[in-house]
Amino acid sequence: MNNITAADHVVVAAVSSSAFGRASHIAKQLTLPLVSDWRVSTAAIALLIDIDSAALQLIRPRPPGPVMIDFASPRMEYRRKGGQNELLGRAVGVRQGRSLTILDATAGLGRDAFVLADLGCRVMLVEQLPILAWLLNEALAAAQISASEHVRAAAKRMQVRCANSMFLTAESGVVIYLDPMFPDRGHSAAVKKELAVLQALHGDNATIGQSISATDEQLLEWALAQSTPRVVVKRPLRAAPLGGKAPSHAIAGKAVRFDVYVLGNLA
Ligand SMILES: C[S@@+](CC[C@H](N)C(=O)[O-])C[C@H]1O[C@@H](n2cnc3c(N)ncnc32)[C@H](O)[C@@H]1O
């Protein structure tokens, strides 16, 4: 595992005395400090551990609520019915009878990956931050025993890997999906909170309203150099294409746009 997140940025805390053992184990696993009270910590963010759940909590005066990854949440169910999923499916090339494998090279909180798996794709989620990769794996384990049949089915099609995607060679034929950091694209409190959490996890390099990674363009270069039939990049609706590189076509929604680079035929 790489360790991009500086240890003093993130602390681990148990939410109750019965979760202390689990929190201590996870802190060791992620090589992060364990604290007894996250509210008085000088870190930017806390990984809050309960007996059977975990969440990311921003540490600041009047902190917003915690951010969890829960593929069976009402919010994910709501999103399932939204039009943006259909656009994402079209962008990667979902079609009845076609079996697609997607490499989500910027997995983050796994929302888009779950949508793609729910649309029937097999999805490899690659996330560079160990703490997010750990949370994604936890969420996947919970989804695999969800009461909801479609959540269980989607979870079976997902796999998580903690790595910098740029050091990987994509399996031939997989579609590569990129959603690097980009300016706030939503107005809901939940979206803003998630962005703030991702920003805090990335430390001082991150500034909301700017691209967090100076390597986003290199990530696109990496993707285009793979043996892939298609690269899809999520962008804010009116932003320039990543690295100024014009896509083959774009699929626009209300707030986001999917830039599609066609490099070959889908199987
Ligand atoms: C905007 S978030 C992705 C959100 C995601 N699409 C979702 O639906 O939750 C971008 C994520 O990509 C990760 N990332 C950026 N560059 C990466 C790389 N080269 N390899 C792996 N992960 C990367 C960041 O750590 C961050 O968690």
The ligand as an ORCA input file, in Angstrom:
! r2SCAN-3c Opt
* xyz 0 1
  C     -13.471     12.919     -7.541
  S     -12.904     11.477     -6.700
  C     -13.783     10.219     -7.585
  C     -15.198     10.109     -7.156
  C     -15.844      8.857     -7.694
  N     -16.051      8.929     -9.125
  C     -17.157      8.579     -6.987
  O     -18.181      8.399     -7.688
  O     -17.159      8.523     -5.753
  C     -11.263     11.208     -7.298
  C     -10.517     10.087     -6.572
  O      -9.502      9.621     -7.434
  C      -8.375      9.281     -6.670
  N      -7.229      9.332     -7.586
  C      -6.710     10.423     -8.221
  N      -5.664     10.074     -8.985
  C      -5.504      8.733     -8.827
  C      -4.578      7.775     -9.354
  N      -3.595      8.152    -10.173
  N      -4.711      6.477     -8.989
  C      -5.696      6.092     -8.147
  N      -6.591      6.961     -7.596
  C      -6.502      8.246     -7.942
  C      -8.343     10.336     -5.587
  O      -7.594      9.868     -4.454
  C      -9.821     10.497     -5.282
  O     -10.210      9.648     -4.245
*
